[in-house]
Structures are given as structure tokens and as C-alpha cells.
Amino acid sequence: MKNGNILGIILLVLLTMIFCSQERNYAPSVEEQLESLKNKVNLTEEQVQKIKPIIEERNDKMRELRKNFEGERSEIRESMMNIRQKADDKIKDILTTEQVEKYNEFLEEQRNNRRRSR
């Protein structure tokens, strides 16, 4: 009976650790990112269809960079910032002037959220 309880506790601790590590590394899907952007910036369906491949490409490049990068943390950070900036510029080309203002506010919120989560 005691062995069963100990095994149960160990299993519970392991599952909790796995869940917590996954939660910390959670990255929103392309669809979740688009939905958030759509709501914040009031995108049309046509804009959503044009922006989706830009977000997919950005995510793919960043995933590949994390996977293959060997070097200083500052170098990967700079590379990621460049990838984000290029994607942001492409997205802004699709938006109206009013939407660009809202998008800039959205980006600032995202930056603040990333800073808080560190």
C-alpha cells in the first residue's frame, strides 16, 4: 500500500513538472496570433489571408533559428529582432494608416508581455 502511494505521488510530481514546463514554453498558434491581431487591429478577411503567410514564415524562421543556433544569446536575440522587424514591415504594408497605429500599440503590448514573462 505504501509503495502504491509513493508511486502515485512521484507520478503526480512528474506530471506537474511536465505541465508547468509546457505552459512556460507555450507559443500561440498562427491561428491564435491572427485572431488576436484581427481583434486588436480590425483586419478584414482579405488582410488576414495576406498576413497569414507572413506570420507563418516568421514563425518558421524563428523556430529554425532557435533549433540551429550556436552562439551568444545576444546574437540570437538580434537575429530574432531582425526577423520580427521584417515581418512587421510586411504586415504594415498591408494595413491602413489607422490600422498601423493600432498595430504599433499591439506590438508594444506584446513587447511588454515578453518582458514581464522573463
PAZAPA-4460 file (N, C-alpha, C; in steps of 0.05 Angstrom, whole numbers, plus 32768, in hexadecimal, padded with zeros to 4 digits):
% residues 118
    n_x    n_y    n_z   ca_x   ca_y   ca_z    c_x    c_y    c_z   seq   type   mol
   8010   7FE8   8000   8000   8000   8000   8011   8019   8000     1      M     A
   8027   8019   8011   8038   8030   8012   8046   8035   7FF7     2      K     A
   804F   801F   7FEB   805C   8021   7FD1   804A   802E   7FBC     3      N     A
   8031   8026   7FBD   801D   8031   7FAA   8019   804F   7FAE     4      G     A
   8018   8058   7FC8   8015   8074   7FCE   802E   8084   7FC5     5      N     A
   8045   8079   7FCA   805E   8087   7FC2   8060   8089   7FA4     6      I     A
   8059   8073   7F96   8059   8074   7F79   8045   8088   7F6E     7      L     A
   802E   808A   7F7A   801A   809E   7F72   8024   80BA   7F76     8      G     A
   8031   80BF   7F8C   803C   80DA   7F92   8051   80E1   7F7D     9      I     A
   8063   80CE   7F78   8078   80D3   7F64   806C   80D9   7F49    10      I     A
   8058   80CA   7F41   804B   80CE   7F27   803E   80EA   7F26    11      L     A
   8031   80F1   7F3C   8024   810C   7F3D   8039   8122   7F3A    12      L     A
   804F   811F   7F48   8064   8134   7F47   806F   8135   7F2B    13      V     A
   8074   811F   7F1E   807F   811F   7F02   806B   812C   7EEF    14      L     A
   8052   8125   7EF1   803E   8130   7EDF   803C   814F   7EE3    15      L     A
   803D   8157   7EFC   803C   8174   7F02   8054   8182   7EF6    16      T     A
   806C   8176   7EF8   8084   8182   7EED   8081   8184   7ECE    17      M     A
   8077   816F   7EC2   8074   8170   7EA4   8060   8185   7E9C    18      I     A
   804A   8187   7EAA   8035   819A   7EA4   8040   81B6   7EA7    19      F     A
   804E   81BC   7EBC   8059   81D7   7EC1   806E   81DE   7EAC    20      C     A
   807F   81CC   7EA4   8093   81D2   7E90   8086   81D7   7E75    21      S     A
   8071   81C9   7E6E   8063   81CE   7E55   8055   81E9   7E56    22      Q     A
   8049   81F0   7E6C   803B   820A   7E6F   804E   8221   7E6B    23      E     A
   8066   821F   7E76   807A   8235   7E74   8083   8238   7E57    24      R     A
   8085   8223   7E48   808F   8224   7E2D   8079   8227   7E18    25      N     A
   8061   822C   7E21   804A   822D   7E0F   804E   8244   7DFB    26      Y     A
   804A   823E   7DE2   804A   8253   7DCD   802F   8251   7DBF    27      A     A
   8022   8267   7DBC   8008   8266   7DAF   800A   825D   7D92    28      P     A
   7FF6   824F   7D89   7FF5   8245   7D6D   7FF2   825D   7D5A    29      S     A
   7FF6   8258   7D41   7FF2   826D   7D2C   7FD5   8277   7D2D    30      V     A
   7FC3   8264   7D31   7FA6   826C   7D31   7FA1   827D   7D4A    31      E     A
   7FAC   8277   7D61   7FA9   8287   7D79   7FB5   82A3   7D75    32      E     A
   7FCC   82A3   7D69   7FD9   82BD   7D64   7FC8   82CE   7D51    33      Q     A
   7FBE   82C2   7D3C   7FAD   82D0   7D29   7F93   82DA   7D36    34      L     A
   7F87   82CA   7D46   7F6E   82D1   7D54   7F73   82E9   7D66    35      E     A
   7F88   82E8   7D75   7F8F   82FE   7D87   7F94   8318   7D77    36      S     A
   7FA4   8315   7D62   7FAA   832C   7D50   7F90   8337   7D43    37      L     A
   7F80   8325   7D3A   7F66   832C   7D2D   7F55   833D   7D40    38      K     A
   7F53   8334   7D59   7F43   8343   7D6C   7F4F   835E   7D74    39      N     A
   7F69   835F   7D77   7F76   8378   7D80   7F78   838D   7D6A    40      K     A
   7F7B   8384   7D51   7F80   8396   7D3B   7F69   8398   7D28    41      V     A
   7F54   8388   7D2C   7F3D   8388   7D1B   7F44   8380   7CFE    42      N     A
   7F50   8369   7CFA   7F58   8361   7CE0   7F40   8357   7CD0    43      L     A
   7F41   835B   7CB6   7F2D   8350   7CA4   7F35   8333   7C9E    44      T     A
   7F23   8323   7C93   7F2A   8307   7C8C   7F40   8307   7C77    45      E     A
   7F3F   831A   7C65   7F54   831B   7C50   7F6F   8321   7C5C    46      E     A
   7F70   8333   7C70   7F89   8338   7C7E   7F93   8320   7C8D    47      Q     A
   7F81   8312   7C9A   7F88   82F9   7CA9   7F96   82E6   7C96    48      V     A
   7F8B   82E2   7C7E   7F96   82CF   7C6B   7FB2   82D8   7C61    49      Q     A
   7FB7   82F2   7C60   7FD1   82FC   7C57   7FE5   82FA   7C6E    50      K     A
   7FDC   82FE   7C87   7FEE   82FF   7C9E   7FF6   82E3   7CA7    51      I     A
   7FE4   82D0   7CA4   7FE9   82B5   7CAE   8003   82A9   7CA4    52      K     A
   800A   82AA   7C8A   8024   829F   7C82   803C   82AE   7C8D    53      P     A
   8038   82C7   7C93   804E   82D7   7C9F   8054   82CD   7CBB    54      I     A
   803F   82C8   7CCA   8042   82BE   7CE6   804D   82A2   7CE5    55      I     A
   8044   8291   7CD3   804E   8276   7CD0   806C   8276   7CCA    56      E     A
   8074   8287   7CB7   8090   8289   7CB0   80A1   8293   7CC7    57      E     A
   8097   82A7   7CD5   80A5   82B2   7CED   80A9   829C   7D02    58      R     A
   8094   828E   7D08   8095   8278   7D1C   80A8   8262   7D14    59      N     A
   80A7   825B   7CFA   80B9   8246   7CF0   80D7   824F   7CF2    60      D     A
   80DC   8268   7CEB   80F8   8272   7CEC   8102   8273   7D09    61      K     A
   80F0   827B   7D1B   80F8   827D   7D37   80FC   8261   7D44    62      M     A
   80EB   824F   7D3C   80ED   8233   7D46   8108   8227   7D3C    63      R     A
   810E   822B   7D23   8126   8221   7D17   813F   822E   7D24    64      E     A
   813D   8247   7D2A   8153   8255   7D37   8159   824A   7D52    65      L     A
   8143   8246   7D62   8146   823B   7D7D   8152   821F   7D7C    66      R     A
   8149   8210   7D68   8151   81F4   7D66   816F   81F1   7D5F    67      K     A
   8178   8202   7D4D   8193   81FE   7D42   81A8   8212   7D4C    68      N     A
   81A0   8225   7D5D   81B2   823A   7D65   81C6   8230   7D7A    69      F     A
   81DF   8237   7D74   81F4   8231   7D88   8204   824B   7D89    70      E     A
   8203   8259   7DA0   8212   8271   7DA2   8208   8280   7DBB    71      G     A
   820F   829A   7DBB   8207   82AB   7DD1   81E9   82B1   7DD1    72      E     A
   81DE   82B3   7DE9   81C2   82B9   7DEB   81BB   82D4   7DDE    73      R     A
   81CD   82E7   7DE0   81C8   8301   7DD4   81C6   82FF   7DB5    74      S     A
   81D4   82ED   7DA9   81D3   82E9   7D8C   81B8   82DE   7D84    75      E     A
   81AE   82CA   7D92   8194   82BF   7D8B   817E   82D3   7D90    76      I     A
   8181   82E3   7DA5   816D   82F8   7DAA   816D   830C   7D93    77      R     A
   8184   8314   7D8A   8185   8327   7D74   8179   831B   7D5A    78      E     A
   817F   8302   7D55   8174   82F5   7D3D   8156   82F3   7D3F    79      S     A
   814C   82ED   7D57   812E   82EB   7D5A   8121   8306   7D57    80      M     A
   812E   831B   7D61   8124   8336   7D5E   8122   833D   7D40    81      M     A
   8136   8336   7D31   8136   833B   7D14   8120   832C   7D06    82      N     A
   811C   8313   7D0D   8106   8303   7D01   80EB   8310   7D08    83      I     A
   80E7   8318   7D21   80CE   8325   7D29   80CA   833F   7D1A    84      R     A
   80DF   834F   7D18   80DD   8369   7D0B   80D6   8367   7CED    85      Q     A
   80E2   8354   7CDF   80DB   834F   7CC3   80BE   8347   7CC0    86      K     A
   80B5   8335   7CD1   8099   832C   7CD0   8086   8344   7CD7    87      A     A
   808D   8353   7CEB   807D   836B   7CF2   807A   837E   7CDB    88      D     A
   8091   8383   7CCD   8090   8396   7CB7   807E   838B   7CA1    89      D     A
   807F   8371   7C9B   806E   8365   7C87   8050   8368   7C8F    90      K     A
   804B   8363   7CA8   802F   8365   7CB2   8025   8382   7CB0    91      I     A
   8036   8395   7CB8   802E   83B1   7CB7   8028   83BA   7C9A    92      K     A
   8035   83AE   7C87   802F   83B5   7C6A   8013   83AD   7C62    93      D     A
   8007   839A   7C70   7FEC   8390   7C6A   7FD7   83A1   7C79    94      I     A
   7FDE   83AE   7C8E   7FCB   83BC   7C9F   7FC6   83D9   7C96    95      L     A
   7FAF   83E3   7C9F   7FA9   83FF   7C9B   7FB8   8410   7CAF    96      T     A
   7FB9   842A   7CAC   7FC7   843C   7CBE   7FBD   8439   7CDB    97      T     A
   7FA2   8438   7CDD   7F96   8434   7CF8   7F9D   8419   7D04    98      E     A
   7F9E   8405   7CF4   7FA5   83EA   7CFD   7FC2   83E8   7D05    99      Q     A
   7FD4   83F7   7CF8   7FF0   83F7   7CFF   7FF4   8402   7D1B   100      V     A
   7FE5   8417   7D22   7FE6   8422   7D3D   7FDD   840D   7D51   101      E     A
   7FC8   83FF   7D4C   7FBE   83EA   7D5E   7FD2   83D3   7D5F   102      K     A
   7FDE   83CD   7D48   7FF2   83B7   7D48   800A   83BF   7D58   103      Y     A
   8013   83D7   7D57   802A   83E0   7D67   8023   83DE   7D85   104      N     A
   800B   83E4   7D8D   8002   83E1   7DA9   8003   83C4   7DB0   105      E     A
   7FF9   83B3   7D9E   7FF9   8396   7DA2   8015   838B   7DA7   106      F     A
   8028   8394   7D96   8043   838C   7D98   804F   8394   7DB3   107      L     A
   8049   83AC   7DBC   8053   83B5   7DD6   8048   83A4   7DEC   108      E     A
   802F   839D   7DEB   8023   838B   7DFF   8032   8370   7DFF   109      E     A
   8037   8365   7DE7   8046   834C   7DE4   8062   834E   7DF1   110      Q     A
   8070   8364   7DEC   808A   8367   7DF8   8089   8368   7E16   111      R     A
   8075   8377   7E20   8072   8378   7E3D   806C   835D   7E49   112      N     A
   805B   834E   7E3C   8054   8333   7E45   806D   8321   7E46   113      N     A
   807E   8323   7E31   8096   8312   7E30   80A9   831A   7E47   114      R     A
   80AB   8334   7E4C   80BD   833D   7E62   80B3   8333   7E7D   115      R     A
   8099   8334   7E81   808D   832B   7E9B   8091   830D   7E9F   116      R     A
   8091   82FE   7E89   8092   82E0   7E8C   80AE   82D6   7E90   117      S     A
   80C2   82E7   7E8F   80DE   82DE   7E94   80E4   82DC   7EB1   118      R     A
***
